[in-house]
Amino acid sequence: MLTDIEIEEKCKKFCSQYDERITELEGKVDGKADKTVVDTLGAKVIKMEEDLRNLAKDVSATNSKIKLTNNEPAERAKREKNIVIRGVKEGTEHPDDEIVKDILASIGMEETSPLEIVRLGKPKDQVVVREEEQGEGNSRNKGRPIKVVFGSVDDKRKALRNATKVRRATSTKFDKTKIFIVPDQTKLEREIDVDLRKELQAKRDRHPESTFKIKNGRVTRTNQTT
């Protein structure tokens, strides 16, 4: 597997050889016909350089994917007891641990004490937001996701199994309609999830008469109107 630096060096060497050839040909130009040949060859070299840059990007992306795949077992092991709670606003009068406690209580886990509760990503005051993005309804203002680390895999599974019960919450510390409890995914899992959702939307657009959903890592058709 080539490194990004090795790929870049090979591309530079290749392009340098063609630059030298162009210079040599230009030095031998005596007439208009020869100049046309050089110009044509130059255009071909420029196109080839562009193709090489695109190839280098593809190889680099493939190498990154391979690295993610190789690291996947360890990354999943680090997240096997974690959930992520989305939709909890920041900067309210209630600390995150109090809000998470109420959320867990709403899904039947009032006796469960997480080992860790932490916001993911940069603090809100470190994120530069353009003026036109500062509206109340903008997603940038919804608050960073909260990672919750449990003491056991069973607690994590229970939280995910009962996640929809949060819609029946009575706490006033959070908006129950905005809360989503999801697994703590690895980067590779997030990339796969994004691709699946794009595929799902594409199939819905192409076949509006049918219903599709994501199940077991695949986009499947659940019914079709005749």
Backbone bond lengths (Angstrom), bond angles and torsions (degrees), N, CA, C in turn:
res aa  C-N    CA-C-N  psi(-1)  N-CA   C-N-CA  omega(-1)  CA-C   N-CA-C  phi
1 M - - - 1.469 - - 1.526 108.88 -
2 L 1.350 116.20 119.48 1.461 120.60 -179.87 1.515 111.22 -74.12
3 T 1.326 114.89 143.83 1.454 119.05 173.75 1.522 109.14 -82.27
4 D 1.332 116.68 163.98 1.470 120.29 178.66 1.528 111.01 -59.57
5 I 1.340 116.83 -37.12 1.474 120.81 -179.83 1.518 110.26 -65.79
6 E 1.347 117.48 -42.67 1.460 121.48 179.04 1.527 111.31 -63.69
7 I 1.331 116.17 -39.98 1.458 120.45 178.03 1.526 110.25 -62.70
8 E 1.331 116.13 -44.98 1.463 120.92 -179.41 1.523 111.09 -62.59
9 E 1.337 117.32 -41.94 1.457 121.51 -179.90 1.526 111.37 -63.95
10 K 1.339 117.79 -40.88 1.462 121.19 179.01 1.525 110.55 -64.41
11 C 1.310 116.33 -41.10 1.460 119.96 178.32 1.531 111.22 -64.25
12 K 1.331 116.23 -42.67 1.469 120.24 179.48 1.527 110.90 -62.45
13 K 1.331 116.88 -42.04 1.458 121.23 -179.76 1.513 110.78 -64.07
14 F 1.323 116.50 -44.43 1.460 121.58 -179.74 1.518 110.58 -61.41
15 C 1.317 115.88 -48.74 1.463 120.50 -178.12 1.520 111.45 -65.78
16 S 1.321 117.05 -35.33 1.457 121.39 179.18 1.520 111.20 -63.49
17 Q 1.341 115.85 -40.13 1.462 119.83 178.71 1.518 111.64 -62.58
18 Y 1.331 116.71 -39.23 1.458 119.84 178.85 1.516 111.88 -73.12
19 D 1.325 117.39 -33.04 1.463 120.35 176.34 1.529 110.07 -63.13
20 E 1.341 116.27 -40.67 1.463 120.60 178.71 1.522 110.95 -64.38
21 R 1.347 116.60 -39.12 1.460 120.99 178.96 1.512 110.87 -65.55
22 I 1.321 117.49 -41.22 1.469 121.52 178.07 1.521 110.30 -62.11
23 T 1.320 116.93 -44.91 1.466 121.08 179.42 1.518 111.19 -60.31
24 E 1.334 115.90 -41.06 1.466 121.33 179.08 1.524 111.28 -63.31
25 L 1.343 115.74 -43.39 1.457 119.52 -179.72 1.521 111.36 -67.24
26 E 1.326 116.54 -39.74 1.466 120.11 179.53 1.513 111.09 -61.89
27 G 1.331 115.72 -33.76 1.461 120.14 179.70 1.510 112.75 -69.38
28 K 1.324 117.37 -20.75 1.469 121.86 -177.85 1.527 113.26 -99.20
29 V 1.331 115.95 1.63 1.465 118.78 -177.75 1.523 110.40 -68.27
30 D 1.352 116.63 124.90 1.464 122.09 176.63 1.519 111.92 -115.70
31 G 1.329 116.36 -25.64 1.460 119.53 -175.55 1.510 111.98 -137.98
32 K 1.304 114.63 176.71 1.459 121.12 -177.71 1.522 111.64 -64.62
33 A 1.324 116.68 -37.46 1.462 120.28 -178.87 1.514 110.42 -61.69
34 D 1.352 116.65 -44.40 1.455 120.32 179.13 1.527 110.81 -63.75
35 K 1.307 117.22 -38.62 1.466 120.80 179.88 1.531 110.03 -64.01
36 T 1.313 116.71 -37.49 1.471 120.26 178.49 1.512 110.52 -64.46
37 V 1.325 115.85 -39.81 1.466 120.35 178.25 1.522 110.55 -61.93
38 V 1.332 115.35 -44.36 1.467 120.02 -179.76 1.524 110.60 -63.38
39 D 1.341 116.85 -43.71 1.465 120.16 179.81 1.530 111.28 -62.02
40 T 1.342 114.97 -40.89 1.461 119.00 179.28 1.524 110.85 -64.43
41 L 1.335 114.78 -43.80 1.463 118.86 179.08 1.523 110.86 -64.69
42 G 1.342 115.73 -37.04 1.460 119.46 178.78 1.511 111.77 -62.44
43 A 1.340 116.13 -40.90 1.468 120.21 178.50 1.527 110.47 -63.74
44 K 1.333 115.62 -38.91 1.462 119.56 178.84 1.529 111.41 -65.25
45 V 1.326 115.70 -39.02 1.465 119.92 179.25 1.527 110.41 -65.70
46 I 1.333 116.82 -41.64 1.467 120.23 178.44 1.521 110.40 -60.30
47 K 1.366 115.67 -42.53 1.468 119.95 178.08 1.529 110.49 -64.43
48 M 1.332 116.32 -39.41 1.455 120.38 -179.65 1.530 110.89 -66.83
49 E 1.328 116.60 -38.54 1.457 120.46 177.71 1.526 110.88 -62.43
50 E 1.340 115.64 -40.39 1.466 119.74 178.15 1.525 110.29 -64.63
51 D 1.337 116.28 -42.39 1.469 119.97 178.52 1.528 110.74 -62.54
52 L 1.318 116.05 -38.53 1.462 119.92 179.63 1.523 111.53 -66.30
53 R 1.338 115.70 -40.00 1.465 118.61 178.35 1.526 110.46 -63.63
54 N 1.337 116.09 -41.03 1.465 119.38 178.12 1.525 111.15 -65.32
55 L 1.339 115.79 -38.76 1.463 119.92 178.19 1.523 110.42 -64.25
56 A 1.337 115.82 -41.32 1.468 119.75 179.60 1.526 110.68 -61.71
57 K 1.353 115.71 -38.88 1.465 119.22 178.03 1.519 110.62 -64.69
58 D 1.345 116.01 -41.97 1.468 119.93 179.97 1.521 111.17 -63.43
59 V 1.328 116.56 -43.23 1.468 120.86 179.87 1.522 110.35 -64.88
60 S 1.344 115.71 -41.27 1.459 119.99 179.15 1.521 110.83 -62.90
61 A 1.349 116.20 -42.04 1.465 120.24 179.12 1.524 110.42 -64.82
62 T 1.339 116.39 -39.41 1.465 120.58 178.37 1.517 110.96 -64.52
63 N 1.333 116.32 -42.54 1.466 120.11 178.17 1.529 111.16 -61.45
64 S 1.335 115.71 -40.56 1.471 119.75 178.97 1.520 110.96 -64.18
65 K 1.353 115.56 -40.77 1.461 119.79 178.98 1.533 110.95 -63.90
66 I 1.339 115.85 -40.35 1.470 120.43 178.72 1.530 110.26 -63.52
67 K 1.333 115.63 -41.97 1.463 119.83 178.92 1.519 110.84 -62.78
68 L 1.344 116.69 -43.21 1.463 120.52 178.64 1.526 110.46 -61.98
69 T 1.332 116.17 -41.56 1.455 120.67 -179.28 1.525 111.21 -64.26
70 N 1.327 115.96 -41.14 1.473 119.98 179.75 1.529 111.90 -65.99
71 N 1.344 115.98 -32.53 1.463 120.44 -178.18 1.532 112.77 -88.76
72 E 1.340 116.57 -5.47 1.453 120.87 -172.02 1.535 114.09 -57.90
73 P 1.354 119.76 -46.39 1.468 118.60 -179.23 1.529 113.15 -56.98
74 A 1.339 116.63 -42.99 1.464 120.34 -179.98 1.530 111.16 -67.53
75 E 1.346 116.78 -39.49 1.460 120.49 -179.66 1.527 111.36 -66.48
76 R 1.339 116.37 -38.82 1.465 119.34 178.02 1.522 111.20 -67.48
77 A 1.328 115.99 -37.44 1.467 120.09 179.79 1.529 110.53 -62.37
78 K 1.349 116.82 -36.68 1.467 120.57 179.75 1.526 112.05 -68.02
79 R 1.322 116.62 -21.94 1.469 120.74 -174.92 1.525 113.46 -109.13
80 E 1.316 117.97 5.14 1.460 121.04 -171.27 1.532 113.98 -65.50
81 K 1.344 117.70 -17.28 1.469 120.52 179.57 1.534 111.99 -113.26
82 N 1.311 116.19 14.67 1.468 120.28 -172.84 1.526 113.48 -109.76
83 I 1.319 115.46 150.34 1.462 122.62 166.01 1.524 107.49 -126.93
84 V 1.320 115.62 166.73 1.462 121.41 175.21 1.530 107.67 -126.56
85 I 1.316 115.70 130.81 1.469 121.31 177.96 1.522 108.39 -107.06
86 R 1.321 116.30 121.61 1.458 121.80 179.38 1.529 110.27 -107.98
87 G 1.335 115.67 150.73 1.457 120.05 174.54 1.515 115.31 98.36
88 V 1.350 117.61 8.71 1.470 120.54 178.34 1.525 108.41 -94.59
89 K 1.320 116.63 118.22 1.462 120.38 -179.27 1.524 111.61 -66.04
90 E 1.308 114.82 153.95 1.473 120.83 175.37 1.526 109.97 -103.12
91 G 1.314 114.41 159.99 1.462 119.49 174.97 1.513 114.91 77.96
92 T 1.335 117.59 17.23 1.462 119.52 177.16 1.523 109.32 -87.79
93 E 1.326 116.62 178.02 1.462 120.33 -178.64 1.527 112.28 -75.36
94 H 1.327 117.43 -9.24 1.457 120.54 -176.14 1.532 110.91 -104.97
95 P 1.324 117.87 128.79 1.475 121.44 176.89 1.533 110.74 -63.24
96 D 1.318 116.15 153.48 1.458 120.39 -178.34 1.524 112.71 -59.22
97 D 1.347 117.15 -37.64 1.467 118.51 -177.14 1.533 111.22 -65.79
98 E 1.347 117.04 -32.86 1.466 120.08 176.98 1.526 110.85 -69.23
99 I 1.330 115.92 -40.95 1.459 120.14 179.93 1.518 110.51 -65.23
100 V 1.340 116.18 -45.38 1.466 120.19 179.91 1.528 110.26 -62.09
101 K 1.329 116.83 -39.17 1.464 120.32 178.44 1.531 110.66 -59.52
102 D 1.335 116.57 -43.22 1.470 120.35 178.78 1.535 111.31 -67.40
103 I 1.323 116.51 -37.93 1.464 119.98 178.86 1.526 110.25 -63.90
104 L 1.329 116.18 -44.53 1.463 120.03 179.23 1.530 110.76 -64.37
105 A 1.313 116.56 -38.88 1.466 120.05 178.55 1.526 110.90 -62.56
106 S 1.325 115.87 -35.46 1.464 119.85 -178.15 1.523 112.12 -69.51
107 I 1.333 117.69 -18.23 1.467 120.19 178.88 1.531 111.01 -109.85
108 G 1.330 115.61 21.04 1.455 120.21 174.83 1.507 115.91 80.73
109 M 1.346 117.29 25.63 1.463 120.85 -178.42 1.526 110.76 -125.23
110 E 1.334 116.53 39.55 1.469 120.49 -178.07 1.528 113.33 -65.09
111 E 1.326 117.09 -22.04 1.466 120.70 -179.42 1.527 112.92 -90.47
112 T 1.321 116.98 -1.86 1.470 121.17 -176.46 1.524 110.57 -91.63
113 S 1.329 115.36 129.75 1.475 120.98 178.29 1.526 109.36 -112.33
114 P 1.326 118.64 110.26 1.462 121.34 179.43 1.530 111.60 -62.91
115 L 1.332 115.55 152.11 1.458 120.41 176.92 1.526 110.84 -79.22
116 E 1.323 116.39 -28.10 1.471 120.38 -176.52 1.526 109.82 -154.01
117 I 1.336 114.88 140.67 1.465 121.96 174.70 1.527 106.39 -133.54
118 V 1.335 117.08 117.28 1.464 119.03 -174.34 1.525 110.05 -147.35
119 R 1.324 115.96 142.68 1.460 121.57 175.16 1.531 109.36 -76.40
120 L 1.327 116.03 142.28 1.451 121.78 177.99 1.522 110.84 -96.70
121 G 1.320 117.00 140.65 1.461 120.55 178.61 1.509 112.71 93.02
122 K 1.334 115.49 -179.83 1.452 121.55 -179.04 1.520 111.00 -72.40
123 P 1.340 116.62 146.60 1.470 119.62 175.06 1.517 110.86 -57.33
124 K 1.317 115.38 151.41 1.458 121.16 -176.17 1.525 112.77 -55.81
125 D 1.337 117.24 -36.60 1.465 119.74 -176.41 1.527 112.04 -76.12
126 Q 1.362 117.60 -4.68 1.456 120.42 177.33 1.525 112.23 -103.16
127 V 1.328 116.31 -0.73 1.456 121.04 179.57 1.520 109.09 -99.99
128 V 1.337 116.61 122.59 1.458 121.19 179.81 1.522 108.49 -80.88
129 V 1.324 115.78 121.43 1.461 121.66 -179.76 1.516 109.32 -119.36
130 R 1.348 115.93 123.95 1.464 119.26 178.60 1.520 110.27 -64.00
131 E 1.323 115.66 154.73 1.473 121.15 -175.70 1.526 111.39 -56.03
132 E 1.358 116.42 -40.04 1.458 119.22 -177.02 1.525 112.14 -71.75
133 E 1.362 118.07 -9.25 1.461 122.01 -179.45 1.530 112.26 -100.46
134 Q 1.337 116.87 4.69 1.445 119.76 -171.67 1.532 113.98 -93.66
135 G 1.323 117.30 13.47 1.463 120.47 179.92 1.514 111.86 -65.53
136 E 1.306 117.04 155.90 1.464 123.10 -177.00 1.518 111.85 -59.90
137 G 1.360 116.34 -36.36 1.459 119.40 -175.86 1.509 114.36 -87.39
138 N 1.330 117.79 -1.63 1.453 119.61 -177.12 1.511 111.08 -70.01
139 S 1.353 116.32 142.09 1.462 121.19 -177.42 1.521 112.48 -63.78
140 R 1.355 116.80 -22.42 1.457 118.96 -179.84 1.525 111.46 -67.51
141 N 1.359 117.36 -15.79 1.465 120.98 -176.94 1.524 113.13 -102.52
142 K 1.324 117.24 9.05 1.454 119.70 -175.14 1.527 113.50 -83.96
143 G 1.295 117.59 -8.52 1.462 120.26 179.76 1.512 112.54 97.10
144 R 1.321 115.26 144.40 1.463 120.05 178.41 1.526 110.76 -68.56
145 P 1.331 117.04 150.97 1.469 119.74 176.62 1.527 110.64 -61.75
146 I 1.326 115.79 153.02 1.465 121.77 178.10 1.529 109.22 -109.85
147 K 1.319 116.22 123.78 1.469 120.65 174.82 1.522 108.83 -90.16
148 V 1.328 115.25 130.71 1.464 121.37 178.77 1.527 108.01 -118.57
149 V 1.328 116.28 121.95 1.465 121.72 -179.47 1.525 108.99 -104.63
150 F 1.345 116.23 120.74 1.454 121.52 179.18 1.530 110.45 -94.65
151 G 1.326 114.68 170.30 1.457 119.95 179.22 1.510 113.55 -84.58
152 S 1.350 116.99 -10.83 1.457 119.88 -178.35 1.520 110.72 -149.99
153 V 1.317 115.05 157.77 1.460 121.26 176.99 1.527 109.78 -66.69
154 D 1.324 116.71 -33.84 1.474 120.64 179.79 1.519 111.12 -60.85
155 D 1.345 117.49 -40.59 1.464 120.19 178.18 1.520 110.51 -63.55
156 K 1.333 116.80 -41.51 1.467 121.12 178.43 1.533 110.45 -61.25
157 R 1.328 116.49 -44.83 1.469 120.67 -179.98 1.523 111.66 -64.72
158 K 1.323 116.14 -39.08 1.457 119.72 179.23 1.526 110.62 -64.06
159 A 1.329 116.77 -41.53 1.470 120.95 179.96 1.530 110.51 -61.83
160 L 1.315 117.12 -42.66 1.457 120.40 -179.55 1.528 111.37 -71.12
161 R 1.322 116.00 -36.87 1.464 120.53 -179.70 1.534 111.85 -65.46
162 N 1.337 115.75 -34.90 1.472 120.86 -177.32 1.526 113.09 -101.29
163 A 1.319 116.97 10.83 1.467 121.16 -171.93 1.519 113.95 -54.53
164 T 1.324 117.48 -38.94 1.476 119.56 -176.29 1.527 113.02 -68.62
165 K 1.332 117.28 -15.38 1.467 120.36 179.32 1.526 112.19 -67.24
166 V 1.334 116.26 -14.98 1.461 119.43 179.79 1.524 111.03 -62.26
167 R 1.341 117.39 -21.54 1.464 121.02 179.23 1.528 111.72 -66.89
168 R 1.334 116.81 -16.00 1.466 119.94 179.39 1.534 111.67 -100.29
169 A 1.310 117.75 10.39 1.463 122.13 -177.94 1.527 111.62 -61.19
170 T 1.320 115.75 147.65 1.471 121.21 178.51 1.533 111.76 -110.42
171 S 1.319 117.23 -5.33 1.468 120.86 -178.97 1.522 110.74 -64.61
172 T 1.322 115.59 144.73 1.464 121.04 177.64 1.536 111.58 -99.41
173 K 1.342 117.01 7.28 1.458 120.84 -177.25 1.531 112.71 -84.82
174 F 1.327 117.17 -8.87 1.460 120.44 179.21 1.526 108.70 -152.91
175 D 1.322 115.40 162.17 1.461 121.81 178.27 1.528 107.94 -91.73
176 K 1.314 116.57 106.37 1.468 120.56 -174.36 1.527 113.16 -62.01
177 T 1.326 117.07 -22.19 1.473 119.67 -179.66 1.525 111.75 -77.87
178 K 1.328 116.94 -13.54 1.463 120.92 -177.44 1.522 112.87 -102.34
179 I 1.329 117.38 -7.61 1.468 121.13 -173.13 1.524 111.77 -86.23
180 F 1.330 114.90 132.45 1.462 121.53 174.58 1.521 108.68 -132.52
181 I 1.328 116.02 129.35 1.460 122.21 179.15 1.519 107.74 -107.78
182 V 1.328 116.45 118.13 1.463 121.52 -174.28 1.523 110.40 -133.67
183 P 1.339 117.70 165.04 1.472 119.87 176.86 1.526 110.78 -67.35
184 D 1.311 116.25 156.13 1.461 122.19 173.75 1.527 106.71 -84.31
185 Q 1.327 117.13 100.35 1.457 121.50 -172.69 1.527 112.74 -87.85
186 T 1.317 115.81 150.80 1.461 121.57 172.13 1.523 108.41 -75.61
187 K 1.324 116.55 169.98 1.463 120.06 179.03 1.524 110.47 -62.01
188 L 1.328 116.72 -40.97 1.464 120.12 179.35 1.523 110.84 -64.20
189 E 1.321 117.44 -41.64 1.466 121.12 178.12 1.525 110.83 -63.39
190 R 1.340 116.68 -38.84 1.464 119.81 178.61 1.526 110.93 -65.23
191 E 1.339 116.84 -40.16 1.460 120.21 178.72 1.523 111.00 -64.33
192 I 1.330 116.32 -42.96 1.459 121.09 178.17 1.527 110.15 -62.74
193 D 1.341 115.93 -41.25 1.465 120.66 -179.80 1.525 111.19 -63.08
194 V 1.335 116.71 -41.56 1.465 120.82 178.39 1.527 110.21 -62.02
195 D 1.352 116.75 -44.83 1.467 120.76 179.73 1.532 110.85 -62.50
196 L 1.336 116.41 -40.84 1.462 120.04 179.59 1.522 111.57 -63.79
197 R 1.331 116.40 -40.91 1.461 119.99 -179.34 1.536 111.39 -68.34
198 K 1.330 116.40 -34.15 1.465 119.80 175.29 1.525 110.13 -65.86
199 E 1.349 115.76 -42.30 1.463 120.25 177.90 1.530 110.57 -63.80
200 L 1.323 115.77 -40.82 1.465 120.61 179.15 1.523 110.73 -60.25
201 Q 1.332 116.91 -47.58 1.459 120.81 -179.06 1.520 111.33 -64.31
202 A 1.346 115.78 -39.31 1.463 119.79 -179.63 1.526 110.87 -63.23
203 K 1.328 117.24 -42.33 1.460 120.52 179.85 1.529 111.29 -68.90
204 R 1.317 116.98 -35.74 1.467 119.83 176.72 1.516 110.86 -65.23
205 D 1.338 115.98 -37.48 1.463 119.68 179.28 1.528 111.39 -68.99
206 R 1.353 116.56 -38.86 1.461 120.63 -177.73 1.525 112.68 -76.66
207 H 1.342 115.96 -29.84 1.460 120.23 -176.03 1.540 110.13 -129.37
208 P 1.326 117.60 70.42 1.476 120.29 -177.22 1.527 113.23 -64.39
209 E 1.334 116.70 -16.74 1.455 119.30 -179.96 1.524 112.62 -79.67
210 S 1.327 116.75 -9.33 1.467 121.47 -176.43 1.517 111.87 -113.51
211 T 1.325 115.02 164.36 1.464 121.49 177.42 1.527 108.84 -114.11
212 F 1.325 115.66 130.20 1.461 121.06 -179.90 1.521 109.70 -122.70
213 K 1.323 116.10 154.35 1.458 120.97 173.15 1.531 109.15 -152.55
214 I 1.313 115.02 164.61 1.461 120.70 176.84 1.524 108.46 -92.78
215 K 1.319 116.21 124.12 1.460 120.84 -179.93 1.518 109.32 -143.04
216 N 1.335 115.29 127.60 1.468 121.30 178.84 1.526 112.72 53.76
217 G 1.323 115.15 40.63 1.456 119.73 175.76 1.514 115.03 77.23
218 R 1.348 117.87 15.38 1.449 121.44 179.74 1.529 110.32 -138.10
219 V 1.332 116.04 154.55 1.449 120.99 174.38 1.521 107.80 -91.15
220 T 1.325 115.97 118.45 1.458 119.78 -176.73 1.520 111.57 -122.45
221 R 1.321 115.68 150.89 1.454 122.57 177.25 1.525 107.90 -86.76
222 T 1.331 117.83 126.07 1.462 120.58 -176.60 1.516 112.41 -97.21
223 N 1.327 116.87 -26.30 1.460 118.83 176.68 1.507 108.78 -163.77
224 Q 1.305 116.37 166.84 1.461 121.06 178.85 1.514 109.17 -144.28
225 T 1.323 115.26 127.57 1.458 120.24 179.96 1.519 110.12 -80.36
226 T 1.301 116.54 128.83 1.474 120.93 -179.53 1.520 110.85 -96.98
